[in-house]
Amino acid sequence: MKAKIYMSACVATLLLPTCPLAGEAAVVKEAAPAMMEEVVVTATRMHEMIGRVPANVSVITAEEIVTSGSTNMVDLLESKANIHFKTFNGNPSQAQIDLRGFGENGFGKTLVLLDGRRLNRIDMANINWLQIPLQMIEKIEVVRGTQTVLYGDAAVAGVINIITKKGAAESGANLSVIVGEHGLHVERAGIAGSRDRLTYALNGESQHDDGWRNRSTFDSTGGGIDLGYDLTDSLSISAGSSYNKADFEMPGGLTKEEMAVSRTQVQPARTWYPPSWFGWPANTSAHTADEAENEHVNANVLLEKSFAAAGDFEVNFIYGNKETATDMPSWYAPGQYNLVKIDTYGITPKYILEKKLLVNHKLIAGLDFYDETLGVGQFLDQPRTSQAWDSEVQRETLGFYLRDEMALVDSLLIGLGYRSERAAFTGRKTALSGGSGTAFSPVEKKHREDALEVSTTWLPKAGVKLYAKYSTLYRFPFAEEQVSFYGWADGFNLTLAPETGRSYEVGGSWSPRVDLKLGLTAFRVDMKDEIVWDNGLNKNINLDETTHQGIEADLTYNLAERFTVFGNYSYHRAEFDKGPFTGKDVVLVPRHHLAAGLDLALPHNLHLVPEFLYVGSSYLGNDYDNSAEKLAAYQVVNLSLRYNAVWQKRKTTAFIGVKNLFDKEYETIGFENNPDDGAAPADTFYPAPGRELSAGITIAF
């Protein structure tokens, strides 16, 4: 009942400005989409004009976040950056990112940063996208393509850098409320300003959603603070911290037959394996009580020093803590109750020098040091009073990088880069009471990899960029790939090698006029030793060689502030090059992905925004021989009506929107189940939400 009252209030807010009123609100002229003059920091790890970097880069601004009506990072990145996500429960808490078509473990090949701090986890769990309140974001930079030289491990498909709000010259505040179906409500607030040499920004957010499916509720509460102080004209210090607590339910997967009965039901009880397997019971229970709780703390202290013509130096001190409690009573009796703790310490100094030596140089050199500890405990009961086993894995990485950009002439840039990085794993498992698997004493495994990069950027005239880039890449194993402790084949996997590869990319962008931007990129990545789980061996193995290639095209056109057309299309083809699956497609990689929309300006400060998303079919997870049915292609239409105006110097943005307007039935992820003696169930799928209505308002003071 409360949700309906809130909804009515938001709809009324939208409709009021259409009536003739005294003192009509001033029209807000929305800024045109960011063009080539945008300055980014992620692509070169220093400030650089977007029109000069050898990469396909897109930027989502704070203004676009507000006007999008998005309630979370996943919705935002999917609609505004055409990034493919796969979700297990229909909400962002378990969403897997897949940039450039790397499929089943693609989330481990996209590096996600928060103000330059890594958010990727040492274990195989997805990033908790709920830990990043949209309220605290200044902008998001999405860099597609290999960035291993600058960022090292995980930057195979690209880098997403989430940049938070800092202090502003003028003090300001904003409030936001979003409500919707299925009990959705989001509350946000933030302030920012400065005083003398001090800058400050404080943001908070709370959201709740009962979920479209049964047992898909999630709650998230968090916020962040950033303080900056100029010690002198050339020396500054800043400190940032964020906290998030998220609880979410896990409804499980459904077979086609089960979805025909109800797409919103939880996974029912099933017979999985013959009783002889591992001595376990043959049945699992229904997912009526599976859930998890996450807590995330991120903090950093940044020192920046300018030496004028002698360059700039900065060092970032990083700390992160993640704690996850997972309850899975549906697992084989007596259920699985885990407690995972991750502590991260890092230090990342870097030096930047712009100097003319025969030609103009922009040099960056730096170190990335991370010490990460993963602790996993499994318990026999939900209160966690009886512990079965305890394990710990430590991963220490140290990488050195160097990149020089040379301007042979003003219109021709050459980039050369190199990185060397080593990783050391240590781990142990201790059996306590009634735990599965085998205990093992501390063991160590070391890896070392190098990466190279050569690029050229040609700027033949204003508004035109052409580039080519060659680079090598690597990804170190996750802790749970290198070390097994869940009772399958416990111990160190000493034969497992890091993933490596070579990347080739050409592309460009063209702005024939200030209101039009076109972009086109072609890429190919030849991968070696991609890591997957082998059911027969009960451990992770290195695959035969695979090839990932495709094109990316984008368009933005703004016509005299009357309407904006935007679109982004990706074609991905990922295949095995060698081994028993030669010529077969890599699983869970749709070949086609299209996101397009129109922002149409209407009278009375209104904007009508229809958006269209198309994702092609792909082979199910585990279907390496491409013999099972495919995950079907799907099309989704979203529609929103937005209102922008200034009332008594207060900028107001309100919207009402519908996701999945035509109530399309589709799934973003599914798996082939390999029967053994007829015991395993049919293929399983994870239904995506149907039609959902929401509305909201944001006021900036």
C-alpha positions in Angstrom: 0.0 0.0 0.0 2.8 2.4 0.9 4.6 1.8 -2.4 1.4 2.7 -4.3 1.1 6.0 -2.3 4.7 6.8 -3.0 4.2 6.0 -6.7 1.2 8.3 -6.9 3.2 11.1 -5.4 6.0 10.7 -8.0 3.5 10.5 -10.9 1.9 13.7 -9.6 5.2 15.4 -9.5 5.8 14.6 -13.1 2.4 15.7 -14.3 2.2 19.0 -12.4 4.6 21.0 -14.7 2.4 20.2 -17.7 -0.3 22.4 -16.3 -0.2 26.2 -16.9 1.1 27.7 -13.6 2.2 31.1 -12.5 6.0 31.3 -12.3 6.6 28.4 -14.7 9.9 26.6 -14.0 12.9 27.6 -15.9 13.9 25.2 -18.7 17.0 23.2 -18.0 19.1 22.8 -21.2 20.8 19.4 -20.8 24.4 19.2 -21.9 25.0 17.4 -25.1 26.7 13.9 -24.7 30.4 14.0 -24.0 32.4 14.4 -27.2 36.1 14.2 -27.9 37.1 17.1 -25.5 36.3 14.9 -22.5 39.4 14.3 -20.3 39.8 10.7 -19.0 42.4 9.1 -16.6 41.9 5.4 -17.0 43.1 4.7 -20.5 46.6 6.0 -19.9 46.6 6.2 -16.0 47.1 9.9 -16.3 44.9 12.8 -17.5 44.5 12.6 -21.3 42.0 13.9 -23.8 39.7 11.1 -24.9 40.4 12.0 -28.5 44.1 11.1 -28.1 44.0 7.7 -26.3 44.5 4.5 -28.3 41.3 2.8 -27.0 37.6 2.6 -27.3 36.5 4.7 -24.3 33.1 5.7 -23.1 32.1 8.0 -20.2 29.0 8.1 -18.1 28.6 11.4 -16.2 26.9 12.1 -12.9 24.2 14.0 -14.8 23.5 10.9 -17.0 23.3 8.8 -13.8 20.6 11.1 -12.4 18.6 11.3 -15.6 18.8 7.6 -16.3 16.6 6.6 -13.4 18.9 3.6 -12.8 18.8 2.1 -9.3 22.1 0.2 -9.5 25.4 -0.1 -11.4 24.3 -3.1 -13.4 21.2 -1.3 -14.9 23.4 1.8 -15.6 26.3 0.0 -17.3 24.0 -2.2 -19.4 21.8 0.7 -20.7 24.5 3.4 -21.0 27.6 1.4 -22.0 26.1 -1.6 -23.7 27.9 -4.0 -21.4 26.5 -7.6 -21.2 25.6 -8.9 -17.7 24.4 -12.3 -16.6 22.3 -12.6 -13.5 21.4 -15.5 -11.3 18.6 -14.0 -9.2 17.3 -11.1 -11.4 19.0 -8.4 -9.3 22.5 -6.8 -9.2 23.8 -8.7 -6.2 24.9 -11.7 -8.2 25.4 -10.2 -11.7 28.4 -11.3 -13.8 30.0 -8.8 -16.2 31.2 -10.0 -19.6 33.1 -7.4 -21.6 34.2 -8.4 -25.2 32.7 -11.9 -25.1 34.8 -14.0 -22.7 31.9 -16.1 -21.5 31.6 -18.3 -18.5 34.5 -16.8 -16.5 34.4 -13.4 -18.2 33.9 -11.5 -14.9 37.5 -12.4 -14.0 38.8 -10.7 -17.2 37.4 -7.2 -16.6 39.1 -5.0 -14.0 36.8 -2.8 -11.9 38.3 0.1 -10.1 36.9 2.5 -7.5 39.0 5.7 -7.7 41.9 3.5 -8.9 41.4 0.8 -6.2 40.8 -2.7 -7.3 37.3 -4.1 -6.5 37.9 -7.6 -8.1 38.0 -10.3 -5.5 40.8 -12.8 -4.9 38.3 -15.6 -4.9 35.9 -16.6 -7.7 32.9 -14.6 -6.4 31.4 -11.8 -8.5 31.9 -8.2 -7.6 29.1 -7.0 -5.4 27.7 -4.2 -7.6 25.5 -3.0 -4.7 28.6 -1.9 -2.8 28.9 1.2 -5.0 26.0 3.7 -4.3 25.2 5.6 -7.5 24.9 8.8 -5.4 28.6 8.9 -4.7 29.7 8.6 -8.4 31.1 11.6 -10.3 31.6 9.6 -13.5 32.4 6.2 -14.9 35.1 5.5 -17.5 34.8 2.3 -19.5 37.9 1.4 -21.4 37.4 -1.6 -23.8 40.4 -3.7 -24.7 43.5 -5.1 -23.1 45.1 -2.8 -20.5 47.5 -5.3 -18.9 50.6 -3.1 -19.2 49.1 -0.4 -17.0 47.0 -2.5 -14.7 48.2 -6.0 -14.7 46.1 -9.0 -13.7 42.4 -9.1 -14.8 42.6 -6.2 -17.3 42.2 -8.6 -20.2 38.9 -7.4 -21.7 39.0 -3.9 -20.4 38.9 -1.6 -17.3 35.9 0.1 -15.6 37.0 3.0 -13.4 34.3 4.4 -11.0 35.3 7.9 -10.0 33.6 9.3 -6.9 32.6 12.8 -6.1 35.1 15.1 -4.6 34.7 18.5 -2.9 33.3 21.3 -5.0 34.2 25.0 -5.1 30.6 25.9 -4.2 28.8 23.9 -1.5 25.7 21.9 -2.6 23.5 19.1 -1.6 21.0 16.7 -3.3 18.3 14.4 -2.3 16.8 11.5 -4.3 13.9 9.0 -3.9 12.9 6.2 -6.2 10.0 3.8 -5.6 8.6 1.0 -7.7 6.9 -2.4 -7.9 7.8 -5.3 -5.8 8.5 -3.1 -2.8 11.3 -1.2 -4.5 12.5 2.0 -2.7 15.8 3.8 -2.9 16.8 6.8 -0.9 19.9 8.9 -1.6 21.5 12.0 -0.2 24.8 13.8 -0.7 26.7 17.1 0.1 29.9 18.5 -1.3 31.8 21.7 -0.9 35.0 23.4 0.2 36.4 25.7 2.8 39.8 27.4 2.3 42.2 24.6 1.4 39.7 21.8 2.5 37.3 20.0 0.2 34.7 17.5 1.3 32.0 15.2 -0.1 29.7 12.9 1.8 27.1 10.6 0.2 24.7 7.9 1.4 22.2 5.4 -0.1 19.7 2.8 1.0 17.7 0.5 -1.2 15.3 -2.4 -0.8 13.7 -4.6 -3.4 11.4 -7.6 -2.7 12.4 -8.9 -6.2 10.4 -10.2 -9.2 11.1 -13.8 -8.3 10.2 -15.5 -5.0 13.2 -15.4 -2.7 15.0 -12.7 -4.6 14.8 -9.9 -2.1 17.8 -7.7 -1.5 18.7 -4.8 0.9 21.7 -2.5 0.6 22.8 0.3 2.7 26.1 2.2 2.2 27.9 5.5 1.7 31.2 7.2 1.3 33.2 10.2 2.4 36.1 12.0 0.6 38.3 14.7 2.2 41.0 16.7 0.5 43.5 19.2 1.8 46.1 21.3 -0.1 49.1 21.4 2.3 50.9 23.7 -0.1 50.4 24.9 -3.7 52.2 21.8 -4.9 51.4 19.2 -2.2 48.0 17.8 -1.4 46.5 14.9 0.6 43.2 13.2 0.3 41.4 10.4 2.0 38.4 8.4 0.9 36.3 5.7 2.5 33.2 3.7 1.6 31.0 1.2 3.4 28.2 -1.1 2.2 26.1 -3.8 3.8 24.0 -6.0 1.5 21.7 -8.9 2.1 20.2 -10.9 -0.7 18.3 -14.1 -1.3 19.2 -16.8 -3.8 16.2 -18.5 -5.6 18.3 -20.9 -7.7 17.8 -22.2 -11.3 14.8 -23.7 -13.0 14.3 -26.3 -15.8 12.2 -25.5 -18.8 9.4 -27.7 -17.4 9.6 -25.8 -14.1 9.5 -22.4 -15.8 6.4 -23.5 -17.7 4.7 -23.9 -14.4 6.0 -20.7 -12.8 9.0 -18.5 -13.7 8.9 -16.8 -10.3 9.2 -20.0 -8.2 12.3 -21.0 -6.3 14.4 -24.0 -7.3 12.5 -27.1 -6.0 14.0 -30.1 -4.3 15.8 -32.5 -6.8 17.7 -35.7 -7.2 21.2 -34.9 -8.5 23.8 -37.6 -8.2 23.8 -41.3 -7.4 24.3 -41.9 -3.7 27.7 -43.4 -4.4 29.1 -40.1 -5.5 31.4 -38.8 -2.6 29.1 -40.7 -0.2 26.7 -37.8 -0.3 22.9 -38.0 -0.2 21.3 -38.0 -3.7 18.9 -35.2 -3.0 19.1 -31.4 -2.6 16.4 -29.4 -0.8 14.4 -26.5 -2.3 16.0 -23.1 -2.2 13.5 -21.7 0.3 16.2 -20.4 2.7 19.3 -19.8 0.7 20.7 -16.3 1.3 23.9 -14.3 1.8 25.1 -11.2 3.6 28.0 -9.0 2.5 29.9 -6.2 4.2 32.5 -4.2 2.3 34.9 -1.5 3.5 37.2 0.4 1.2 39.6 3.1 2.2 42.6 5.0 0.7 44.9 7.8 1.4 46.4 9.6 -1.6 49.5 11.9 -1.5 50.1 14.1 -4.6 53.2 16.2 -5.2 54.0 18.4 -8.2 57.6 19.1 -9.0 56.6 21.6 -11.8 58.8 20.9 -14.9 60.4 17.9 -13.1 57.1 16.0 -13.1 54.4 14.8 -10.8 54.5 12.0 -8.1 51.6 10.4 -6.3 51.3 7.4 -4.0 48.0 5.7 -3.0 47.7 3.6 0.2 44.8 1.2 -0.1 42.8 -1.0 2.3 39.8 -3.2 1.7 37.9 -5.6 3.8 35.1 -7.9 2.6 33.1 -10.4 4.7 30.5 -12.7 3.3 28.2 -15.1 5.2 26.5 -17.6 2.8 23.7 -19.9 4.0 22.8 -22.8 1.6 20.6 -25.3 3.5 19.5 -26.6 0.1 23.0 -28.2 -0.3 23.4 -31.8 0.6 22.6 -32.4 4.3 23.4 -30.8 6.6 23.7 -27.9 4.2 26.5 -25.5 3.6 27.2 -22.5 5.8 30.3 -20.6 4.8 32.0 -17.5 6.2 34.5 -15.7 3.8 36.8 -12.9 4.9 39.1 -11.0 2.5 41.7 -8.4 3.6 43.5 -6.3 1.0 46.5 -4.0 1.5 48.0 -2.1 -1.3 50.4 0.7 -2.2 50.6 2.1 -5.8 53.2 4.9 -6.3 53.6 6.4 -9.8 55.6 9.2 -11.4 54.5 11.2 -14.5 56.8 13.3 -16.6 56.1 15.5 -19.6 59.3 16.4 -21.3 60.6 17.4 -24.7 63.6 15.3 -25.7 63.8 15.6 -29.5 60.0 15.0 -29.4 57.4 15.6 -26.8 57.2 12.7 -24.3 54.5 11.7 -21.7 56.1 9.1 -19.4 54.5 7.2 -16.6 56.3 4.7 -14.3 54.9 3.0 -11.3 54.6 0.0 -8.9 51.5 -1.9 -7.9 51.8 -3.9 -4.7 48.9 -5.9 -3.3 48.8 -8.3 -0.3 45.5 -10.1 -0.2 44.3 -12.8 2.3 41.3 -15.0 1.8 40.0 -16.9 4.8 37.2 -19.4 4.3 35.4 -21.4 7.1 32.7 -23.9 6.6 30.2 -24.7 9.3 27.7 -27.4 10.0 24.9 -25.1 11.2 23.5 -21.7 10.5 24.5 -20.1 13.8 28.0 -21.2 13.0 28.7 -22.8 16.3 30.2 -26.0 14.9 33.0 -25.5 12.3 33.8 -28.3 9.8 37.1 -26.8 8.5 39.1 -23.6 8.1 41.3 -22.5 5.3 43.5 -19.5 4.3 45.0 -18.4 1.0 47.4 -15.5 0.7 48.2 -13.9 -2.7 50.9 -11.3 -2.9 51.5 -9.5 -6.2 54.2 -6.9 -7.2 54.2 -5.3 -10.6 56.3 -2.7 -12.3 55.1 -0.8 -15.3 56.5 1.8 -17.7 54.8 3.6 -20.6 56.0 6.4 -22.8 53.8 8.3 -25.3 55.8 10.2 -27.9 54.3 12.9 -30.2 56.4 12.6 -33.3 54.3 15.5 -34.6 51.2 17.0 -33.1 49.0 14.6 -35.1 50.9 11.4 -34.6 51.4 9.7 -31.3 53.4 6.5 -30.6 53.0 4.6 -27.3 55.4 2.0 -25.9 54.7 0.1 -22.7 56.1 -2.8 -20.6 55.1 -4.5 -17.4 56.6 -7.2 -15.3 54.6 -8.8 -12.4 55.0 -11.7 -10.1 52.4 -13.4 -7.9 53.0 -15.7 -5.0 50.3 -18.0 -3.5 50.4 -19.7 -0.1 47.6 -21.7 1.4 46.6 -24.3 4.0 43.4 -26.2 5.1 42.7 -27.4 8.7 40.0 -30.0 9.3 38.0 -29.5 12.5 34.8 -31.5 13.0 33.1 -33.5 10.4 34.3 -31.5 7.4 34.6 -32.8 3.9 37.8 -33.1 1.9 41.4 -33.4 3.0 43.5 -31.1 5.1 46.8 -29.9 3.8 49.8 -28.0 5.2 51.0 -24.7 3.9 52.2 -24.9 0.2 53.5 -22.1 -2.0 53.1 -21.5 -5.8 54.7 -18.6 -7.7 54.0 -17.1 -11.1 55.8 -14.4 -13.2 54.5 -12.8 -16.3 55.4 -9.9 -18.6 53.3 -7.7 -20.9 54.2 -5.5 -23.8 52.2 -2.8 -25.6 52.8 -0.8 -28.9 50.2 1.7 -30.1 49.9 4.5 -32.6 47.3 7.3 -32.7 46.8 9.5 -35.8 44.8 12.7 -35.5 44.6 13.8 -39.2 42.2 16.7 -38.4 39.9 18.0 -35.7 37.3 15.5 -34.6 39.0 12.5 -36.1 41.0 9.8 -34.3 42.5 6.6 -35.8 44.5 4.2 -33.7 46.1 0.7 -33.8 47.4 -1.3 -30.8 49.2 -4.5 -30.2 49.6 -5.9 -26.7 50.3 -9.1 -24.8 48.3 -10.0 -21.7 47.9 -12.3 -18.7 45.6 -13.2 -15.9 46.7 -14.9 -12.7 44.5 -17.7 -11.3 41.8 -16.9 -8.7 42.7 -18.2 -5.2 40.0 -20.9 -5.6 41.4 -21.9 -9.0 44.9 -22.3 -7.6 43.9 -23.9 -4.4 40.9 -26.2 -3.8 39.4 -26.6 -0.3 35.7 -27.3 -0.7 36.0 -31.1 -0.6 36.5 -32.0 -4.3 40.2 -32.5 -4.8 41.7 -30.5 -2.0 45.2 -29.1 -2.2 47.3 -26.9 -4.4 46.9 -27.2 -8.2 50.6 -26.9 -8.9 50.2 -27.6 -12.7 47.8 -24.7 -13.3 49.3 -21.9 -15.3 48.2 -18.3 -15.7 46.1 -17.3 -18.7 48.1 -15.5 -21.4 47.4 -14.0 -24.8 47.9 -11.5 -27.6 45.6 -8.6 -28.5 45.3 -6.8 -31.8 43.0 -3.8 -32.1 42.3 -1.0 -34.6 39.7 1.6 -34.4 38.7 5.2 -34.5 36.2 7.9 -33.9 34.8 10.7 -36.0 33.0 13.9 -35.1 32.1 15.6 -38.4 30.2 18.2 -36.4 29.9 19.1 -32.7 26.6 17.2 -32.2 27.6 14.0 -34.0 30.0 11.3 -32.9 30.7 8.0 -34.7 33.0 5.2 -33.5 34.2 1.9 -34.9 36.6 -0.7 -33.4 37.8 -4.1 -34.6 39.7 -6.5 -32.3 41.1 -10.0 -32.0 42.5 -11.7 -28.9 44.3 -15.0 -29.1 44.1 -16.7 -25.7 46.2 -19.5 -24.3 45.6 -21.5 -21.2 42.1 -20.1 -20.3 41.1 -21.7 -16.9 37.9 -23.7 -16.5 36.6 -26.4 -14.1 36.8 -30.0 -15.2 34.1 -32.2 -13.8 36.0 -35.4 -14.6 39.2 -34.4 -12.8 37.4 -32.3 -10.1 39.8 -29.4 -10.5 40.5 -26.4 -12.7 42.5 -27.0 -15.9 44.0 -24.9 -18.7 42.0 -25.0 -21.9 43.4 -25.3 -25.4 43.8 -22.1 -27.4 40.8 -19.9 -28.1 40.2 -16.8 -30.3 38.0 -13.9 -29.4 37.3 -11.4 -32.1 34.7 -8.8 -33.0 33.7 -5.3 -33.8 32.2 -2.5 -31.8 30.3 0.5 -33.3 28.7 3.4 -31.6 26.8 6.6 -32.6 25.6 9.6 -30.7 23.6 12.4 -32.5 22.2 15.5 -30.8 19.9 17.6 -33.0 19.5 21.2 -31.7 18.5 20.0 -28.2 15.3 18.5 -29.8 16.4 14.9 -29.6 19.4 12.7 -29.0 19.9 9.3 -30.8 22.4 6.9 -29.3 23.4 3.4 -30.1 26.1 0.8 -29.5 26.5 -2.5 -31.3 28.9 -5.3 -30.6 29.7 -8.5 -32.5 31.7 -11.1 -30.7 32.9 -14.5 -32.1 34.8 -16.7 -29.6 36.0 -20.2 -30.7 38.4 -22.9 -29.8 41.4 -23.1 -32.0 42.9 -26.4 -30.8 42.0 -29.6 -29.0 38.8 -31.7 -29.0 36.5 -28.7 -29.3 38.3 -27.1 -32.3 35.9 -24.8 -34.2 33.3 -24.9 -31.4 32.0 -21.7 -29.9 33.0 -20.6 -26.4 30.0 -21.0 -24.1 27.8 -18.1 -22.9 29.1 -15.7 -25.6 26.3 -14.1 -27.6 27.5 -13.0 -31.0 25.3 -9.9 -31.2 24.6 -7.2 -28.6 22.8 -4.0 -29.5 21.7 -1.1 -27.2 19.9 1.9 -28.7 17.7 4.7 -27.6 16.1 8.1 -28.3 15.9 11.1 -26.0 13.1 13.2 -27.3 12.5 16.7 -25.9 8.8 17.5 -25.3 7.1 20.7 -24.2 7.1 21.7 -20.5 10.6 20.4 -19.8 9.7 16.8 -20.5 11.8 14.1 -22.2 10.5 10.8 -23.6 13.2 8.1 -23.6 12.6 4.7 -25.3 15.5 2.2 -25.1 16.0 -1.1 -26.9 18.3 -3.9 -26.0 19.0 -7.0 -28.1 21.2 -9.9 -27.0 21.8 -12.8 -29.4 21.7 -16.5 -28.6 24.6 -18.4 -27.0 25.6 -21.9 -26.0 24.8 -22.9 -22.4 27.5 -23.1 -19.7 29.3 -26.4 -19.7 28.2 -27.1 -23.3 31.8 -27.1 -24.8 30.9 -29.5 -27.6 27.9 -27.2 -28.6 25.5 -30.2 -28.5 22.8 -28.8 -26.2 20.0 -26.3 -26.9 21.1 -22.7 -27.0 20.3 -19.9 -24.6 17.7 -18.0 -26.6 18.2 -14.5 -28.0 16.0 -11.8 -26.4 14.8 -8.3 -27.0 13.8 -5.9 -24.2 12.2 -2.4 -24.5 12.4 0.1 -21.7 10.5 3.4 -21.6 10.8 6.4 -19.4 9.3 9.9 -19.1 11.7 12.5 -17.5 11.1 16.0 -16.2 13.9 18.6 -15.8 13.6 22.1 -14.4 14.9 24.7 -12.0 12.5 25.8 -9.2 13.8 28.7 -7.0 17.4 27.8 -7.8 16.8 24.1 -7.1 17.5 21.8 -10.0 14.8 19.1 -10.1 14.8 15.9 -12.1 11.9 13.4 -12.0 11.0 10.3 -13.9 8.6 7.5 -14.4 9.8 4.4 -16.2 9.0 0.9 -17.2 11.6 -1.8 -17.6 10.8 -4.7 -20.0 7.8 -2.8 -21.3 6.3 -5.8 -23.2 6.9 -8.3 -20.3 9.4 -10.4 -22.4 10.2 -13.8 -20.9 14.0 -14.4 -21.2 17.1 -15.7 -19.4 20.6 -14.2 -19.3 22.3 -17.4 -18.2 21.8 -21.2 -18.2 23.8 -24.4 -17.8 23.9 -27.8 -19.5 23.8 -30.6 -16.9 25.6 -33.7 -17.8 23.5 -36.7 -16.7 25.2 -39.6 -14.9 23.1 -42.8 -14.7 20.1 -40.5 -15.5 20.4 -38.9 -12.1 21.2 -35.2 -13.0 18.3 -32.9 -13.9 17.6 -31.3 -17.2 19.4 -28.1 -18.2 18.8 -25.2 -15.8 18.1 -21.5 -16.4 17.8 -18.4 -14.4 14.7 -16.3 -15.4 15.1 -12.5 -15.7 12.5 -10.1 -14.3 9.3 -9.3 -16.2 7.8 -5.9 -16.5 8.6 -3.5 -13.6 7.4 0.1 -13.0 9.3 2.7 -11.1 9.4 6.5 -10.5 11.7 8.9 -8.8 12.7 12.5 -8.1 16.1 14.2 -7.4 16.5 17.7 -6.1 19.8 19.5 -6.1 20.2 22.5 -3.8 
